[in-house]
């Protein structure tokens, strides 16, 4: 038996037996998989942020008409994020800078794939992906505590960033290399290789220049053209005194604008902290200009705030909505309702972020301060809000903006069928 065992041990392997895998093959395969995964993730991240840049662009070209596909609600709303002060850096959309960053990461990962035997770029990729994750966490903080809305495109970007960081860490682990050693190794390589350092600096410089160039050719021109067109339209728009569009109050004391003898009257129930209400109101203003002398728009308050709306009693949704409605009512008492209405909508984000006081808003319109303060706490003002809220509740309203035409309530927008009785829109 001993001889048989020795014979078996010494027997040469048959040609059909597979060759054992070299010790370095498996880590190299893992490295290649990680680099390819990073490239794919970077491409996905770039595509997501191209879409975000397009949202940024359209919101500035058509601020009163455009609603993105990820504007789902007030709390899940990419439009609110892309309209915030953090949506641009150095005049360039933040999302466009993200596109540039992802292209850099994809390029470094491609170099790492080509130089896989020397394991280059993993330290730089680790630094960049960590920076992206940190930036994503900062954006999560802004959305949660400053902007008050969540962007699905931003959250998808965060997921891409985490995925890239995980891939780099797995690549390091496959080689038994610590993250710190990987970073030090790449930095030493760059310091000792002038050509590599020059190439990386050139890549960074080209990326920054590319960001500004893309903004100058893709983003800035349509925004500037749209702004110029709005200025021209504003200068050509008929004044309130022209008889085509008038400002007044109806028999119930509600402010209205539009036709003195309308074919169609629209009661607009709105909330000054509702971002959708701002866009909807501007669409209504556009409707008035399209159908001069035919439409009357009546303003009604429906603040989504438990302080004055029983439907939200005990809930904090729009914490200053009731207060801002009182501001508008009290401005109206001094004949300045529509100016205050426009101010509250146009400066909506600023008022929320800076917590602009009611007194400061009144001061901007140079209202009588004492009279304004008395109005803000008067029972008559509270009764006016209660009447509007009660009227809205009678139409089963549960949100804003809402419109009531001939007793029929419409949430979000006025459907075309409700406008069928109007003449064809006026042409410029």
Helices and strands as residue ranges (DSSP letters): H 2-10, H 23-61, H 78-82, G 85-87, E 88-89, E 92-93, H 94-114, H 122-141, I 142-147, H 152-174, H 179-192, H 194-214, I 215-219, H 220-236, G 240-242, E 246-249, E 255-258, E 264-270, H 275-290, E 295-301, G 310-312, H 321-333, H 337-346, H 348-354, H 358-364, H 369-376, H 379-394, E 402-405, E 408-411, G 416-419
